[in-house]
Amino acid sequence: MNFFRLISKIIYSIWKDCTPLQAALLTAVMLIILLILLFSLVQVIVPFTYIAI
């Protein structure tokens, strides 16, 4: 839960302190990085679950 709160505070501060174009670009980059992180995490965890079974 703390991770989601951190992400929401970062996004809120970006939208508060930047111009709308900069905020949109930074938010898009952050979302892309989070998606890549999630995809990489799934690629690492799934093979280990097959080995454990």
Secondary structure, DSSP 8 states (H G I E B T S, - for coil): -HHHHHHHHHHHHHHHHS-HHHHHHHHHHHHHHHHHHHHHHHHHHHHHHHHH-
